[in-house]
Amino acid sequence: MSNHNRRERAGAALETAILVPLLLLMALGGAEMGFAWHAASRLESAVASGARVAAQAGDDPQADWEVLQAMRGALGPDIS
């Protein structure tokens, strides 16, 4: 094998060694951003549900409990 071919193969291996981790980091970062957006969306929905129940409950002594139940229902069982 000539020196030129060895240098080309070494250059390709070096480029791969540098680019693969960067691409993996970008992909994982994008997935993490998606998870964060999803969590923020669910939280916003829960807050809107709680605000709606609070506005309807008025001075009811059970208003706080009803608001919490509405928010828990909007968040679902996997978020506490």
Secondary structure, 3 states (H helix, E strand, C coil): CCHHHHHHHHHHHHHHHHHHHHHHHHHHHHHHHHHHHHHHHHHHHHHHHHHHHHHHHCCCCCHHHHHHHHHHHHHCCCCC
